Each structure stands twice: as structure tokens, then as C-alpha cells.
Amino acid sequence: MTTEHFDAVIVGAGFAGIGAAIQLKRLGIDDFVILEREDDLGGTWYVNHYPGLAVDVPTTTYSYYFEPNPNWSRLFTPGPEIKRYADDVADKYDVRRHIRYSVNVEGARWDDDASVWRVALRDGTTLSGRYLLTATGFLSQPKIPDIPGIDDFDGRIIHTTEWQDDFDPAGRRIAVIGTGATAVQLIPELAKSAADLTVYQRTPIWVVPKIDLRFGAFAKKLFARIPATQRVLRWFTSSVYEVMVSVGVVHYKTFRGRGNISAADLSRLHRFVVIRDKDLRRRLTPDYDFGCKRPTFSNGFYRAFTRPNVHLQDVGIDHVQSDGIVGKDGTKVLVDTLVLATGFDLWEANFPAIEVIGREGRNLGKWWRDTRFQAYQGVSMPQFPNYLSLASPYAFLGLNFFNTMEYQMRLMDRLFSEVKRRGATTFEVTEEANARYLDRMTELLGESLFTQGNCASARSYYFNPAGEPTLLRPTTTETAIREATEFPLSDYRIA
């Protein structure tokens, strides 16, 4: 039963959903609702609050381009400050009043007769909207490892996305499963007070030193009084990262991996300086090219393994017992706390995060898996009118999500403005434009690290189940923004 109708329905109140809401308001569309499954906004920065949480790109670039924040405490800002920034932006742009919390969206179906989306909620109600925007993020569905016996464990089990703030690691015998970006931040914090900490590693991660500058009172006042100074700093840090991604990822073949080799050498030097145990250094060294799996920054990760209470286990887990973990080599480690730093299920549970049924019954998830993962400009698919998926194949611009959000907001501006100018009711990307875009992305990826480099053992979420690196958009931010503001309007059927 449809109870309410809106001009637009946004699914997700993280930074993508907030950005989409701000853009709708700029376009004069104020009759919209944001459906959020959590009880607060902020997306991953609300869900995640484990010890050591921080951004792993410079905070100078980690904000909306139109809303710089002069109050960051340091170059790699702790998570609570990012959450506070989300709150402040939502309040400033009057987004919060549009949000409905603790709402689980089951799916959405296009009603061709009425030219609206029917959005089904778990409580049995249905909302309708002229436009549908899914802003569910790339890191929204936790991955729970399927380990034999894990349900028989008698101790405490904590997934990093459901951190228990009352948990005190002091004196505990802890096992951490995973060595991804989250674990790199968490492990040094747990190591400080745990009686014993065993880290179960499947795939090593490239870690380079972190130059984490603190912004003092003078810098904050300067940023606040002369915003141009912060914009210059943002330009500088963004440019550095653009060069890194361009040389090391997008144009890997042209530069013959020289940038990746240099970054890997920096990581090796970091390990050599911190860890004197040659065998331990070897076990912590990845055998895939730098960049195949998301690398990260840390000054404490390698140092944690030099503590007498921290141990690396890399032979694999055979099964879990009530009081510990048995490795594939037969050894057993007694633990009372199991921490799952196993990341997120991007492809199976997140593409799409809800069931979306378009024109003529096309099921988005099934269509992606039966054909190929694809999305024109990273947001649109044929047979899905009036729909933008902000977390789609070819959407993510490398290291900084806000760059992705910037080009998507500009695309919204161009597309929705044209719909309004024509007095139209629907937009839909054409099959031809989508096919051309997919061919172009495939061609560009042929020059990239993911195709030309050694990525076979990386187990990277950049790759979809078919082995294609379709998460990242293999262009510069400048190119993405230009295309979002200049794409041929004929690529969409506007009627």
C-alpha cells in the first residue's frame, strides 16, 4: 500500500546521500525523503567507531569541495571529527529534517504506468517517488567470515562495524582476523593493553609511513579567516594523490610500474627500520604489486608486531573451538575475544544493496551478473528511468570518495536541469551510450595496474567476482568532473 509520494527518494544518509540532498535543494527540489537504516546519519563514519579509526587520506581533501572545514585537528583526522563534520553539513543545509531513521528498504520497482518508483519498506509500507537515488556506499555490508566452529566460540565476538564501546582489551587474549585497512588502524590500539594478541593474516597489506601533522590554533584561525589558504592546501594534497593514482594505477603500462616499485620500496624500508626479525618482515611482505589492493598509512602497525604480546599467524585457520582457534598447522591459540576485521562484502551484498527492478522487469543485480558490471558515468543504467545509483561500477575515483561525490553532484545538476528545462517527466540513459561508455572503460583499464600488473594474489575488492576491476573509474578527477558537466545530453532519453 502506497502511503506517501515524494519528488525523490534517497536511500542512505551517509556523505553520498547528504550530497545528493544538497544538490536536489539547489535544483529547487525540496519534496524528498532520505531513508536510513541506522538511527543516525553519517554512514560508515557513524557505523564504525572502533579504536584508532581515522581517515587514511589527508583530511585536507576529505570534504565537500563547497564546504571546507577549518577545524580539522590533524592531517589524518580521527573518525569522530568526520562524523561531526557530517552532522554540521547536514544541519547547515537543512538536510536532517528529510531523514527517516531506522528504516530498512527491501527494494524498489519502476511503475511504468505512473512513471514513479515504488519503494518497499520492511514494515510493509510502500513509498513512491518520481526519482530514486541509492546512496548506500561501497562499504556498507559487513563481511562475516564462514569459519567452521565460529558459532561454538564461548568468548566475545566483535565485528569492527559493530564495535562494543564497553569492551576493555586490557588483560584479554584477543585474536584479530584480517589485516586490511581497518585492522591496520585497530591492531596497534589493542596491542597496547591486551595480554596476548594474535593476528590472523590471509593476505599481507602494503603499509607506508604516515606523516600525520597536527593543525594548531594558528592554522585553524588561518583557514577560517582566509579560506583560500585551505583551498590551496587542498589543491596541493589532491594533486599529489592525483599523480599517484594516475602514474601508479591508471597509466601503469605507460610508466612501467615505476611509481609502484618506489612505493613498495618505501614500505619495505619502513618494515626494515621497524622490524629486525627477517622472517617476520618476509611474512608481512605482499607478493602482489603495490596498489592492487588498497594500501594504507600507519606508523604503528609494524611496530605492534615487535611487542612480545603480539603474534602473527599466517598459516590459515582450520576451525574455531569454544576456547580458541586451531590453525591449519594443528596449533591452537587460546583466546577469549575474537575480533573480526574482515571488511565488507562489496559485490555480492552491495551491488546493488537493495533489489532494484527497472523497466520491463529488468533486475539490476541479475542484469549486472548476467552481462557485465556497468554503469554510464558510474551512475546510470539503461532500462532504469529516473534512477541514479551513486555506488555503482566505475563510480569510485581512487582514493577520495568526495571527488566521486563532486562529479556525481555536477552530473545531477546538468541532467536534472535539462529535465526541468524541457518540462519532461523521465530520463533514461540509452543502450548505445551505455555500451560506448563500457567499451571506453574497458579500454582504459587495459592500460591500468589491474590489467598489466601482478594482482593475482591480492584478493582485492577492486575486482568483481568475474575478475574485472570494475569498482574504480580509470580517469582523473578533472576528467570525471569535466565529463559530468559536458556529457552529451543525447546520451539520455529525456521525455
N, C-alpha and C positions, 0 to 999 in steps of 0.2 A: 504494500500500500504506500503510495507516494504522499508524504505529509507536507513537504516544503519544496519550493522551487527557487533556484538561485541563478544568477547570470553565470557564475563559475563555482566549481567545487575544486578545492585544492586538498590533496591527500598528503599530509606531513607538515609539521611545524618546525622543521629544522631551518638551517640557513637558506636552503633552496626554496622552501615554502614561504618563508618570510620575504625573500627577494621577489618571488612571483607575486605575492600580495602587494608589495610596494609598487611593482610595475603596473599591476591592474589598477591601482588607485591613480597612478599618474595618467592612465588612459581613460580615466573617468568611470571605471567600473568599480562600484563600491558594494554592490549586492553579491557578495561571495562569502563562502564559509570555508574554514580550514579544519579538516578532520584530523585529529592527532590521537594516536593510540595510548600515549603516555599521559601522565597527569600534569605535565608542564611542557613548555616549549624548549627548543634548543637542540633537538635531535640527538646525535651521537654525543654532543657535549653536555647533555642532561643525563643520558643513559649511563655514560661512562664517568666514573668518579673514583677510580682506583688510585692508590698511592703512586705518585710520580707522574701522573697524567699531565701532558703538555703538548703543545703543537710541535711537529717535527719539521716545520718550515719556518723561516723567520716571520714573526708576527707583523713586521712592517708591511708584508704583502698579504697577510691573512685577515682581510676585512673587505667590506664592500668598497668599491672604488669611489663611491659618492659619500661614504660615511667613515672617514678615517678616525681612529681612536687615539688621542694623545696620551692616554693614561696607562698604556701597557707598562708593566713593571720591568720586563726584560725582553731580549730578542726572541727567545723561545718561551712564550708565555704559558704559565700553568693553566690547566683546564678550567678552574673556577673563574678565572678572568674572562675566558672565552664565553662561558655561559652568561656571565654578567653583561658582556657586550651584546649577546643575543637579546637579553632582556631589555637593555637600553634602546636598541634599534627598534624592537617591536613596540615599545612604548612611544618612542619619538614619532613613529609613522602610523600610530594608531592601528596596529595590526592585531593586538591582543584581543580586542572585542570581537573579532571574527572567528576566534579559535574555539573549538569544542574539544575538550579533553576526554581521555578515556573512551574514545570511540574507535571501535575496530571495524574497518571496512573489509567486507568479504569480496566484493567485486563490483565491476561496472559494465553496463551493457548499453550500446548505442541504440536508441529508438529512432529508426529512420522516418517513421510517420510523423513523429512530433519534433524531430531534429533536436533531441536532447539526450543527455546521458542519464541513465537510471543507475544510481549508486546504492548498492545494497549494504546495509549495516548488519552487524552480528546480532543486534537486538531485534531484528526482523523488520525494521523500518526501512524505507527507501526514500532517498532524496533525489531530486533531479536538478540538472544544471545544463546550461547551454554549452559551457566549456568545461572540460575536465583537464586538470593538471596534476600529475602524480609527481610528488617531490619527496619520495621515500628514501632517497640517499643510496649510496653504494654500500655503506657499512651499517646496515640496519637489521640484518637477520643473523643472530649468533650461530656459529657452527658448534654443535655438540659432538664430540668425538665418539665413535662407535667402538668402544674398547671392551672386550669381554670381561665380565665381572664387575664393571664400574657401578652397577646398581647394588652390588653387595657390599660396597665400601661403607664402613660404620662411622667413619670420621666426617668432617665437614667438607662439602664440595662447593666451591665458589667459581662461577664463571666471571671473567673480568667485566662483562657487561652487566652483571648483577652483583656488584661488589657489596659486601656486607660491612658497613661502616663500623659496626661494633666489634669486628674481628681484630684481635691483637696478635700479631705474629710472634711476639716475644716468647721464647722458650718452646715454640712449636716445631714439630718435624713436618716440613712442608715439601710437597712435590709440585713443581710447576711444569705443566705440559705445554710446550710451544716456545719458540724463540723468534717470533715475529716482532713487529714494531711495538706492540703493546707489552710483550714480555721484556723487551729491552728497557722499557721505562720502569716496569714493575719490579723486576728481579733485584736491582740494586737497593730498592727500598726494603724489600723483605729480608735481604741478606743482612741488614744492619742489626736485626734483633732475633731472627729465627735461630733456634738451637741447631737445626740442620735443614739445609735447603738443597734438594736435588732437582736439577733442571733436565727435563727430558727433551732432547733435541732430535727432530727428524731432519730438518734442513737448516744448515747454518745461514746466518744473515750477514751481509756486509754492513759494518758499522764504522763510521768515521768520527773523529773528534768533533765536539760541539763547542763553538765559540759563542758562549751564552752571555752576552753583555747585559749589564743591568742599566736600566734607564733611571737616572736620578731625577731629583726635583728640577734641576736646571733644564734637562732635556724635555721633561714633560711640559714645563712652562713655555719653552721654545716652540714645541709642537702645537700647543694650544693657542699661543699668541700669533705665531707665524706659520699657519698650516702648510705653506709652500715648502718649508723645511722637511716636514714629514713626507710630503709627496715626492720630494727629491730622493729621500732615503728609500721610499717605496720603489721608485723607479730604478734605483741602483740595485737593490736586492732582487727585484723582479727580473732585471736584465741579466744578472748573474745566473739566476735559475733558468731563464730562457736559453742562455748559451749552453748551460749544462745539458738541458733536455734536447736541444737541437743537435749538439755535437755528439752526445752520448747515446741518444735514442733515435730521434727522427732521421738524422743523416749519418747513421752509424757506418754505412758502407762507404760513404764519401771520405770520412775521416779515419776509416780503417780501425776504429775502436781505440784510438789513441787516448781520448778522454777517459774511457772506461778503464783502460790499463793504468792511467795515472791515479784515478780514484781508488782502484783496487790496491795500488801500491801504498797510498796513504793509509788505507785500512790495515794493510799488512804491517806498516811501520807502527801504527797505533798499537796493534797486538804485540809486536816485538818489544816495544818500550814498556808496556804494562805487564805482560805475561812472560815470565822467564822459562816456564816449562815448555819445551819444544813440542812435546806430544800434544799437550793441551792446545797450543797455538794451531797445530795441524788440524785438530778435530773441530776447531772453531772457524776454520777457513773454508768458505764456499768453493765449490768446484764449477760454478757457473759464472758467466760474465757479470760484472758489476752493472746493475740496472735491470736485469731480467726479473728480479723480484724487488719490491720496493726496499731500497736501502734506508738507513736511518742514522741519526746522530746520537752519540752518548759518550760521556766521559766516565761513566760509572759501570757500564755493562761488563766490559772485560775485567775491570778491576774487581768486580764482585767475585769472579772465579779464582782470585788469588786468596780469598778468605778461607780459613781452614774449615768453616762450616758449610761451604758451598761446593757442590759436586756436579759434574757434567755426566749425563748418561746418554749415549748416542747409539746404543746397540738395538734400541727398539723396545716396545712394551709387549709382553706376551699376554698378560692378563692382570686384572686387579683383584686383590683379596680384601677381606674385611679390614685388615690392619696394614696393608701395604701394597706395593707394586712389584710384580715379578717381571724381570726383563727377559728378552729372548735368549740371553746367555744363561738363564736359570738363576741369576742372583736376585735376591729380594731386598727391597728397601722398605723399612718400617716408616710409615707416615701417619700423621693424624689429620692432616689437611691437604686436600687436593685442589689446586688452583688450575683452572682451565683457561689458558691464554691461547685458545685455538682459533681466534679470529672470527671471520664472518663467512657465511655461505652466500657468495655473490650471485652465482649463476643459477643454481637450482631453485633457490628460495627467493631471489631478488629480481630476476628478470622474467616477468615483472613481479613486484612484491604482492600485487593483488591480481585476481583474474580480470582481464580486460577483453571484452567481446566487441568487436567493431562491426562495420557494415557487412552484410551477408553472412553473419555468424563467424567471422574470422576471429579465432582465439589467438591473442598476441603471443602468449608463451609457446603454444603449439606451432604457430607460424614461424617464430624465430628458430625453433628447434628442427622443424621440418625443412626449412630453407637454409637461411643463414642469419646470424645475429646482425641486424642492420637498422639504421635509423638516419634519415636525412637530417643533416646538420646536428645529429645527435639528439633530436627531439621528436621527429615526426615519422610516421609510418603510413603507407597507403592503406586505404580501407578503414582508417580510424579518424573520422572527421572531428574537428574541434577538440583535438586531443594533443597535448604536449607532454611527453614523458621526459622529465628532467634528469633522470638517472637511466640512461639508455646506452646501447653500444655506440662507440665513437663519440661519447659526450665528454669524457673527462680529459681535461688539459693538463696532464702530467702531475706536477707536484702540488698545485694550489687550486683548491676547489673554488675559491672566489673568482678566479679567472674564468672558470667554467660558467659560473653564475652570471658574470658580466656579459658574456656573449649571448647567453640564453635570454637575459632581460632585454638586450638590444634586439634580438630576433623577435621577441614578443612585441616590442614597440612597433617594428616595421610591419609585422603580419597583422596584428590586431588593428592598427591604424588604417591599413588598407581595407580590411573587412568593414570597418566603420565608414570609411570614405565612400565605398561602393554601396552602402546600405545592404550588405549581404548578411546571410544568416550562418553560413558554414564555410570552413576552409578544410582542404584535404590535400596533402602532397600527392603528386601524380606518380604513377608506377614508373614512368620514364625518368623523372627527376631522381627518384629514389635509387633506381638502378644505376644511373650515371654516378651518383654520389658513392654508392657502394663500390663501383669499379675504381673510382678515384682513390678511395681509402685503401683498397686492396693493393693498388699500385704503389701508393706511398709507403705502405707497410713493408713492401718488398725491399725497400732500402733501409729498413729500420733494424735496430738491435734485435728485435724479437724474431725476425726472419733470418738475418745474417749472422747473428751472434750465437753463442753456446748457451742456450737457455733450457736444454732438455731436462736437467735435474733441479730446476729452480722451484717447481711446484708453485708457480706464481698465479695469483688471482687475476693477473692481467690477461690470462689465457682462458677462453671459454672451454666447455667440455669437448669441443671438436678440435681443440688445439690452436685456434685462431686468436691472435692478440687483439680482440675487438673491444676492449674496455677503453683504451686510450684513443684520443683523436690525434693522429700523427701530423699535426700542424703547429705552428707557433700561435701564441695568444693573439698577436697582432693580426695574423691571417684569419683566425676564427672570428674576431670582432669585426673585421672588415667584411667578411662573408655574411655575418649576421645582419649587417646594416645595408648590404648591397645585393643580396641574393636575388635572382630573377623572380619577380612575383608570379611569373608564368609557371614556376615550379609548383605552385599551389593552384588547385581548382577552387576558386572563390565564387560562391553563388548565393 
